[in-house]
Amino acid sequence: MKSGLIRKFAAIMMSLALIPVALLGLQLINISRRGIQAAVLELHTKLAETLAEKVDGYFSDSHQKVAFFLAALERAGGWDERQELLRSLIETHHDIAEISLVDAKGLEVVKVYNPELAGETGLISRASDPAFQQYQALARRSSALVENNGTPGLVLYYPLKGGTGARVLMSMGTLGRRISSERLGGTGFAVLIDPRGKPLFIDEGRLDAEALAGFPSWSMVRAAVQSQTVGSSEFEDAQGLRYVGAYAPVTIGGAIVTLQSHAEAYHAAGRMKRTALGAIFIVIIVAAL
């Protein structure tokens, strides 16, 4: 009889010692996990916003420089002077692949190009170019993402006096290298996507062929394409790999997306959880003794 009472008394005392500790430990684990999650998502959001601002600033500065030269071009006299002005713009902006003046039908009448970046060097018709058709329909500056010699580029059309226009093709290689050089830990990286979710620049080796093929269908990529605001989330790809990331829209269309392995992003949370569970286990042993 006495031994039964002793066992019951011991069980009650262990419960009184362990239940508060266990509840407190689990509560602290949840609080810390939510805090770490908020900090990780905030870090990704800030990086996505910063990179989006850099992309917008890069093209805004380029537009101002081009607009200044085109204003001087309209005051120029003959075609020779205009060609010299275009050549000076090419020499001062190393990411411009080519500049041409097009007539109302889209035929190029003058062209200056960077031989290291340009694809087609002859005078051709741009009538079938979707960006030119958009420029004609809107009668104002228009732009579109294109591919130039296997590298993403941006083509811009500017209206000029006399029914002519200026076509500027910019290589995005320099911008792409800046984005690809960004890092978040060992697995985190940034990528610029087009309005369909296709990655324009991504560091080689970050994703395998299957992941790249399914990239536009990822839930966060779809959200980045459809949304005009900044966002962040945790998700799984088609292969079951978990990621954490954020996105921010850019003015040329598409968005900046940041990605990081879920395991790495929450490594600190996992270590903290293991430490807390270990402490609870020690308390259980001490209470049992």
Protein Blocks (a to p, Z undefined) as FASTA:
>chain_A
ZZmmmmmmmmmmmmmmmmmmmmmmmmmmmmmmmmmmmmmmmmmmmmmmmmmmmmmmmmmm
mmmmmmmmmmmmmmpmbfmlmmmmmmmmmmmmmkbmbdcdddfkopafbdcddfklmmbl
cdcdfklpmklmmmmmnopacdddddeehiacdddddddehhiacdddddfklmmmmmmm
pcehjlbccddddfkopafbdcehkacfklmmmmmmpmklmmmmmpccdcddddddfkop
acdddddddfkgpjddddddfklmmmmmmmmmmmmmmmmmmmmmmmmZZ
